[in-house]
Amino acid sequence: MKTLRIYLTGTVQGVMFRKYLEDEANKIGVRGFVRNTENGRVEVVAEGIDEKVNAMLEVCKKGTQHTMVRNVEVNEIRNQGFVGFKVFRI
């Protein structure tokens, strides 16, 4: 079991990226959340089986045709006990 906090910078807000990540997280089977930050980044916390969390990290790095992920910052954190995957809005 692993939990990652992922910060994505680039063209990542205003392009339906959070919805895409929510859909992918549900397909992969990870729990956690995604949200925009006030400084223009997207924050993702993904929790679950190591292989699934690693797959979610790759999805984050790849982005979509409308995103341009320029930088990825990853930190492993302690498990949070999430139920499901949610989009938070600021």
ABEGO torsion letter per residue (X at the ends): XBBBBBBBBEBABGAGAAAAAAAAAAAAGBBEBBBBBAAGBBBBBBBEBAAAAAAAAAAAAAEBAABBBABBBBBBBBBAGBBEBBBBBX
